Structures are given as structure tokens and as C-alpha cells.
């Protein structure tokens, strides 16, 4: 089978915005679910989808705060969703399924990064649990209400290059490293899209993952300012110092492109960057994808582990 994991010449790039990639696309009558769609890249994603005519349902841990952040944006609603709590995930999905509506777009946008060691559920490492397992359970529980022709988009990161899945100690029980944990969670996001696409394509549903780029958002809440200054991300006054950083509007573009672009018709299971399909490379380039993050055997193994841990698998026989 031909490897489709290579750029397609979309005509967009690192400086394209979410509105740019939606130009000429009418989403009237379409429903999008965006986790964390009230903050950072999620907020810009919500705004762009709303302007294109979509109705957007935002899953948020604090619905009242989310509603305030979304004030004045048309065609949005908020419901409570805590991705670190599988009971909250179940309730959110069951409310949506019971509404009788169908989701045309699901964007797994919410996440945490480089947090102090935290345990959730039955002792799971919080970044793997929140960024991956919560979204895994969400999509599987939403499956009865995912429309034919829908797209599911998992927001990964160039940080997936830090590490593949640590099969010998996925939950970091033998020493915690916040960046290794973040990297593993982002690899998991990419592998999730690979396996979901394989399982769902016969139902007309395709999945993608992506690196949004480097953007200053609330995702950096667990980082000290001096750490970001030392990394060259910001200057002493807190302003962006790295010219490769994107604005939030540019950072939201790739997930919106993956969710809506007709250029991706007939494709799926692919990792994207800068509003195009990324190439496979192990040279550390931030806009490429490591081979292990799109490996179908790794994806199937992770799916099986995730189903075992969460007790949910919409595709089990």
C-alpha cells in the first residue's frame, strides 16, 4: 500500500490562520465538538468554526468560566467535561448521544503539558490519562453519535519526538520526568488517530493528528518564566522571543484544516503540520513526524492497552 504520509502541497503554511484555511468552506448545519474550546488554540478554533457557520459544543472542566470566555461567539454551547475523570467523560458522551444529534467534527484539543507528577483515576500518570486516555474514552463513547463523513482530529505535538510509548513503564511508576511524560502522551495522540482511522474508515469516518506549532498559550501554565526565558521562548518581559512561534490564530489553523479541508478527502490516519501532511523523518525536525508515531503496529498495541485501561472500545467484537 502506498504511504500517504507526505506533503500534498496544500498551498497553506506556517503563517496561515484558521480563517485562511476555512475561506470558501461553509459549515452551516455541521456540528463540531471541541474539547477545551474556550482557551488558547481551542478558543481560536471555536471562533473560526463558528464564523464558518458550524455549531460548536465545547467540553470544559469549568463550564461557567468557559461560558464567560465564549461570550459573544455565535452558535456555541458548553457542557462539563473533565478528561481526567472517566465518569465525567461517560456522562458528557451519554448526554450528547441522548440528544439525538450527530457530530460531524470532533477535535481532541484539550491537554496539559509538563505538569508536576500527578496521579488520577486508579493511579494513572496525569498527562497520559488526560491527553490520551480521556480522549480515547470520549471518542469511543461518542461513536454512536459520530456522523458518517465525520472527521476526528487529535492535537498532538512536535514533542512526540521526545519518546515513543514507554511500554515497560507507561505510567511512570519508576521515576517521573514531566517532559518524557508529555512526549509519550503526544505520541499516543498520533497513534490514536492512526488506529481510529483504520477502524472507522469503513463507516466513512477519518482521523488525523497534528502538530499545531509553537504558541504561547495557557498550556505553559506549569512552566516557570525563567525556564521559558532560558529556552529562548520568551524574553525577560514575557514577550515571544522565538520568531518561529505562531499566533494563536495561526496555531489553530492546522487542526481546523485537518477537520475541514476537502484536500484531505479520501485520506486519513495522517499526522499534519503547518496546514499540510507532514513527512516522516527521524532527524528531529519539528514539522515532521517520527516513524514510531505513525506505526500501525504501535497504534494497534496502544489501542488494545487503552481499551483495557478504560474499559471502553466501540469497535470490539
Buried (B, 14 or more C-beta within 10 A) or exposed (E): EEEEBEBBEBEBEBBBBBBBBBEEBEBEEBBBBBBBBBBBBBBBBBBBBBBBBBBBBBBBBEBEEBBEBBEEBEBBEBBBBBBBBBEBBBBBBBEBBEEEBBBBBBBBBBBBBBBEEBBBBEEBBBBBBBBBBBBBBBBBBBBEBBBEEBBBBBBBBBBBBBBBBBEEEBBBEEEBBBEBBBBBBBBBBBBBBBBBBBBBBEBEBBBBBBBBBBBBBEBBEBBEEEEBBEEEBBEEEEEBBEEEBBBBBBBBBBBBBBBBBEBBEEBBBBBBBBBBBBBBEEEEBBBBBBEBBBBEEBBBBBBEBBBEBBEBBBBEE
